[in-house]
């Protein structure tokens, strides 16, 4: 059950719509200029232009004219190429540490989620529907691969090391100096009955959910009804109990139905990608100015403060350990951005 805010598939989906025209280019490229060599791979001028067009289109959608958008992107060409170099290094690192299996598994899960959200019964049907809208699934897959590889590498090599690297004394000292950051949030304690959509008729499932809600509101024993009806594998143990959740971290699909439900009450059926949820409010706790020590929260806050700088250091280290050669034409734009900290001049 995905109660929490998370990367939203539609963002990547909409972003990739910009690539549809790019992926359909048919002009013949006899010679493609090499902008940069990154170890054994190269970044070509055509790839730079493709990314440039994406950003131009994005700026036009924000209200800029085509000329203004193009001028803005042209003025940041050095940054764009530097970012492509960094991304190529991350992709190579991901291959080196062998995260391909994890990346592929997450990509497949995302496609399955899209399939369920659109009430389609197979991936083939999903891909047909996407192509009918002018979206190429392989382009989606490639963009997700790059995004996930970057996320997985940074999480493994940077963020997790920072998060677990703090000592008990550092954590306690930070909390004492920053208590205002850790005030008690508004929370809700909930239980659930989950009805799985897989292999079922949605209308029949809706009718079943409606009857369950009526039964509970008429005084039925929630835990007994949960055990008899919920499709969670551990329902016999949990009796439907989920636990305490922060209101600020709930997605809108759950926050809105729960908003006005009193303690002991249940929501109307909530439709999600996987099926239907019925939630009971077991308890509520209002926010307050009282500071509460939560080690994981303190670790997250401490990590967030330095994660940007540590990520920059990590990219610099990757560049130091790699062979990077910038085309003479683009060197004045790119070299100051890539090598200002770790190299005084290109070798």
N, C-alpha and C positions, 0 to 999 in steps of 0.2 A: 504494500500500500504506500503510494508516494504522497505523503502529506506535505513534504517540505519543498520549498522553492529550489529549483535546480535548473541547469541549462535547458532551455526550451528548444525543442526540435524545430519549431517553426522558424526560429531566427536563422538557423543554418539553412533551412529550406528556402526562405526568402532571399537570403544572401546569394545562394547558388543559382537562383533564377537569373541573376545577372550574368552567369557564365553560359547560359544556354546558347546565346548567339555566338559567343567566343568558340564554343566547342564545335560549332557548325561551320567554321571558316573553311573555305575550299581553295583559297588562293595558293598557288604553288610557290614555295619558298626554296629557291635553288641554293642560296647561301644564307645562313643565319648567323649573325655576328655573335661572338662570345663576349658577354659583358664581364663575367667573372668565372674563374675556375676555383672550385672548392674541393680540395683533395682530388678524387678521381672523377667528380661530376662537374658539369658546367651550368651556368645560368645564361640563357640566351636572350638576345634583344626581343625576340618574339614573345617570350614569357614575361618580360618586363612590360611590354606593351599590353599584353592581356590583362595583367594586374592593374595597369594604369587605367585602362578603359573601365574596369570595375569601379574604381574609386571615382572616376569622372561621372559615371552614371549615378553613383550614390549621392554625389554633391548636387547633381542636377535635380534629383528627387527631393533634396532638401531646400530647393528654391533658387540655386545659382543658375545663371545662364550657361550654355555649353562652353562659351568662351571663358567665362570666369572659372568654371570648374576645371577646364583644361589648364588654364594658367596656374591655378593653385596646385594641381598635381605636378605640373612641370617644375614648379619651384621646389617641390619636395622629392624630386627624382632621386637625389642622393640617399634620402631616408628610405625610399621604397626599395632601392637596390640593396642597401645595407640590411634591411629586414629580410629580403629574400636570401641573402647570404646566411644570416642567423638561422632562418628556418631550414635551410638545406643542412646546416650543421646539426640541428636538432633531429631531423629525419635520419641522418646518418648515425647519430648516436642511438636513436631508437632501434635501428637495425642491429647495431653493434651489441646492445644489451639484451636483444631478443624479446621484445615486447609485442611482436607481431601477432601472436596468438591472442593476447589480451585485447589488442586493438580490434582484431577481426571479430572477436566475441561481442564486444560492445557495439560495433557497427551492425552486426546481425540483429542484436537486441533492439537497436533503434528502428531498424526497418520493420521488425515484428510489431513494435509499438505503433508505428505509423499505420501498419496494416490493420491492427485492431481498432485504432481510433477512427479509421475510415470504414469500419465494418466490412472489410474484405477478407476472403477466406484463404487466400494464398499470396505469397510474395509475387508470383507471376502476375496476379490480378493487380497488385499494387504497382508494379513496374509498368504495366500496360496503362494504368490510370495516369501515372506520372508522365509517361511519354506523350499521352494524349494532351497533356497540359504544356508540352514543350520542354519538359524537364527530363534530363538524361540521368537515370539512376547511377551510372558509373561516375558521373561528375559529383553527385552527392557523396558517393562512397569515397572518392579520392579526397574531397575536402574534409570529410569526417576523419579520414585516415591521418591527414596532416594535423588537424586540430587535436585529435586524441593522442597521437604520438607526442606532440608538444606537451600536452597536459600530463601524460604518464611519465615522461622523462623528467619534467620539472618537479612533479610530485615526488618521484623516487629519489632524485639526485639533489634536490634543493629543499623543498618545503617540508618534507617529512623529517629530514635531518635537523632542520631548524626546530621544528615542533618538539621532537623528542630530545633535543640537545640541552634544553634548559635544566638547570639544577633545581633542587627543591628550594634552596635559599633564594635563588634568582626569582623563582615564581612567587614566593612569599613576599619578598621585598617589592616586587612590581605591584602586587596586589595592594600592599599597604600604602604605596605612593599613588595609586590610581583607583581608589575605592569607588569613586564616582562613576567609573566605567562599568561597574559590576553591580548595579542596583537590581533589585528583584523585578523580573519581567512579569507581565500578565501571562498566566498559563491556564490550560484547560486539561482535565484528565478525562480520557474517553475510553469507551469500549466499542467494538464493532461487530457487525455481522456482514460478511462478505459473500456475495453471490457471483461466482465465476461465469463469464460469458462464453468461455470456450466450448464449442460444440452445442450451444443452446440457442433457441429462438429468443431474440431480444424482447419481443412483445410478451412472451410467456414469462420471461424473467422479470419484467417490469410488473406484471400482475402479481407474481409471487412476492416481490419486494413490498408492494402496496399492502398486501394482506398481512405480511409480517409486521409492518409498522402499525396497522390497525390493531393487531393482536397485542402488541406491546403497550400501546396507548390505552387499551382496554383493561390493562392490569396484568398482562401476562408476564411470566418470569423471564427476564431478559437472558440470563445465563443459560437457562434450560432451552430457550428458543435458539440461542446462538449455537449451542452444541448440536442441536437437531438440524440446523439449516446452514450454518456458515461453512464455506469451502476452504477455510484455513486449515492446514494440516495439523496444527497444534491446538486447535480449538478445545479439545477435550481437557487440555492442561490449562490453557489461559482463560477459558470460559468467555473469550471475546475481549479480554482486557488488553488495551494497547499501552496505556501509561500516560505520563505527563508530557504535554507538548507546549511549546512557546507559541503564543498567538502570532507574534511577529514573523515566525518562520513557517506558518501554514500557507499553502498555496490558496489562491482565491477560490478554487473549486471546493475547498473544505472550509475555509474561513467564513465565507458568506453564509452557508447553511447553518453553521454552528453559532453564529453571532448572537442570535436571540433565543437560543435553546436554554432553558433553565436546568439546574441540576436535577437529574433523574429523568429528564426528557430525551426524546430521540428526534433526529432529523428526518425529513422526508428522504426518500431514496436518492442517492447521489450517484449519477452515472459517470464512470471513469473508463479509461481504455480497456482495462481488464474485466470490467463487469459493473456491479452495483454495490455501493456501500450504504449501510445504515449505521449511524453513529449515535451512541448514547453519551450524554455529558454526565460523568460521575462526580466531578468536582470542578470548581473554578477558583482561581487565586488572582486577586487584583495586583497590578503593579504597585511598587512603593519605592521610596527613596532609600530603603534599607539595603545595605551592601551585602552581597552573598558571595562567599568564596566557592568557586567551582574551578578546580584545577584545569580542566579541559578548556574552559572559557578563557582563563588567564593565559594558557599556552597559545591559544588562537590569537588573542590580542597582541601578545608579545611577538609572535611570528609575523603577523600582518604588518607590524611597524617596520620590520627590516626586510621583508620578502622582496620588495622591488629592488633594493640595493644588492641583495644576495643574488637575485636573478641576473642582474647586470654583470656581477662578478663571474657567474657561471658561464655566461655567454663569452666573456672576455677570455676565460680559461679555455673554452672550446676553440676559440680563434687562435690562441697562443699555441695550441697543440696541433693545429691544422695548417695545411698548405693553402693559402688564399692568394690568388693573383688577380688584380683588377685591371681590366682593359685600360690602356693609357688615356683613352677618350673620357672615361668615367672616373678615373682615379682622383682628380681634384674634388669631385662631389662626394665620393664614398670614403676614401681613406681617412679623412679627419673624423668621420663618425665611427668607423670600425676600429681604428687603431690609435685613437687619441690617448687612451689610458695605458694600453699594454705595449704599444709599439710607437716609437718616435718616427720611424720611417719604414716603408715596406721593404722587404728583403727580396 
